[in-house]
């Protein structure tokens, strides 16, 4: 496989459930990202990992917990979510986390619905 | 605060030309990106501008004026497959990407 792959593509969960989103990249990139995309709103950066170390956490609620076991895999663990957390969660990777010309390669996203 | 403005939605006709504008106010500037996102798909990179002027890539061109905090994406010879959202993003002085809300482009036959 090539590019950035996200699973599952669609997820419906109750507010008391625990689930995880998975992201995998086969591009040899050093940085990986989680973004939240809501309708008609700008992309919201949630977490950044560079060389497997978390370098940014943009005041994301603790009900979202990232994990980066190696440079190719990224997880987003979800627990006790709220209905307002329903959104498209995009994973991305890039060669270099700190560069003006830092081109992101995105996955197709995981569409999350919280009931 | 930092802000990127772009129109919410635009409509154009197949075969025509459309210009999507993006204005920005950011803490510093290290480049401007345009991404294309088809419904239900991943955003994909279209262009990167860091110097003033026009960059052309086939049917797509991107323009930047740093003094005006302004960019546009020009799409020529529109095709139905160009129906998508177009996202403008700016890298600030801390190399943080600031995103616009995107412009949904509808192409009509």
Interface residues (C-beta under 8 A of the other chain):
Chain A: X4 X40 X41 X42 X43 X45 X90 X97 X98 X99 X100 X101 X102 X103 X104 X105 X106 X107 X108 X109
Chain B: X4 X8 X30 X31 X33 X35 X40 X41 X42 X43 X44 X45 X48 X50 X87 X89 X91 X95 X96 X97 X98 X99 X100 X101 X102
